Amino acid sequence: MEGYVVVAGTLLAGITLVVAALTARRLLAPSAPTPAKTTTYESGVDPLGDGWTQGQVRYLAYAYLYVIFAVDAVYLFPWALVLRTDLGVASLIEVAIFIGVVLVGLLHAARRGLLRWA
């Protein structure tokens, strides 16, 4: 039962801190709402028309490429640090397979023309 008391106390302390911070902000922060301040503002452009717009699909491809290289780095850096010790041939084969899969994704992106800068 002691574990539940500790969890309940921690939860209560967290809720108390959040409520105290919100209350202090409301009491101390200046408030002068004007129509200009309450208008939607996005990247320096005044809002025109309705709020819905369709995004372009090409950005999804760039996000996919980023994920490929980010995951690649996340797995290769620790492997390179451990490489100082003797990992053996099996580890080298596993990393070669991993890099091969990443290269297949890169070649697919290059074949679709996603790597052109122009």
Backbone hydrogen bonds, N-H to C=O, Kabsch-Sander energy under -0.5 kcal/mol:
donor,donor_aa,acceptor,acceptor_aa,energy
5,V,1,M,-1.5
6,V,2,E,-2.1
7,V,3,G,-2.2
8,A,4,Y,-2.7
9,G,5,V,-2.5
10,T,6,V,-2.4
11,L,7,V,-2.6
12,L,8,A,-2.6
13,A,9,G,-2.5
14,G,10,T,-2.3
15,I,11,L,-2.5
16,T,12,L,-2.5
17,L,13,A,-2.3
18,V,14,G,-2.2
19,V,15,I,-2.5
20,A,16,T,-2.5
21,A,17,L,-2.4
22,L,18,V,-2.5
23,T,19,V,-2.3
24,A,20,A,-2.5
25,R,21,A,-2.2
26,R,22,L,-2.1
27,L,23,T,-2.1
28,L,24,A,-2.5
29,A,25,R,-2.5
38,T,34,T,-1.7
39,T,36,A,-0.5
42,E,45,V,-1.2
45,V,42,E,-1.8
59,Y,56,Q,-1.0
60,L,57,V,-1.4
61,A,57,V,-0.9
62,Y,58,R,-1.4
63,A,59,Y,-2.1
64,Y,60,L,-2.2
65,L,61,A,-2.3
66,Y,62,Y,-2.3
67,V,63,A,-2.4
68,I,64,Y,-2.3
69,F,65,L,-2.2
70,A,66,Y,-2.8
71,V,67,V,-2.6
72,D,68,I,-1.8
73,A,69,F,-2.1
74,V,70,A,-2.4
75,Y,71,V,-1.9
76,L,72,D,-2.3
77,F,73,A,-2.2
79,W,75,Y,-1.0
80,A,76,L,-2.6
81,L,77,F,-1.9
82,V,78,P,-2.0
83,L,79,W,-1.1
84,R,81,L,-0.8
85,T,82,V,-1.9
87,L,85,T,-1.0
92,L,88,G,-1.2
93,I,89,V,-2.3
94,E,90,A,-2.4
95,V,91,S,-2.3
96,A,92,L,-2.0
97,I,93,I,-2.3
98,F,94,E,-2.2
99,I,95,V,-2.9
100,G,96,A,-2.1
101,V,97,I,-2.2
102,V,98,F,-2.1
103,L,99,I,-2.6
104,V,100,G,-1.9
105,G,101,V,-1.7
106,L,102,V,-2.2
107,L,103,L,-3.0
108,H,104,V,-2.2
109,A,105,G,-2.1
110,A,106,L,-2.4
111,R,107,L,-2.6
112,R,108,H,-1.7
113,G,110,A,-1.0
114,L,109,A,-2.5
116,R,113,G,-0.8
